[in-house]
Amino acid sequence: MFTLTYVYRDSTAVLGPLATYAEPHCYDLCAEHSERLTAPMGWELVRLPVETPSEPSADDLEALADAVREAAKPAPGGVEPVGQATEVGRRGHLRVLRSEPAGTQPTQE
């Protein structure tokens, strides 16, 4: 995956690594489309070097597994504060939330 960005002031199109956050006037492209990309007449196309991802190491996989385990742990007492609400139930990845009256803090039972 690649991100295409236009710099209109310089008549330049920049194709680089996939952006880590959304930004106006940026477009994500697959490898096939990025290879066939051409710039309009009078424009320059700059292709930034993109590192090819290496195989994850055992440490990377272990850190990912630990993060998933930590995220999957239930909250103490089965009640988890979520913003201005409290989680009262769960079904798979969906949560049932109860709104708290204004000015009160969710309590953990």
Secondary structure, 3 states (H helix, E strand, C coil): CEEEEEEHHHCEEEEEECCCCCCCCEEEECHHHHHHCCCCCCCEEEECCCCCCCCCCHHHHHHHHHHHHHHHCCCHHHCEEECCEEEEEEECCEEEEEECCCCCCCCCC
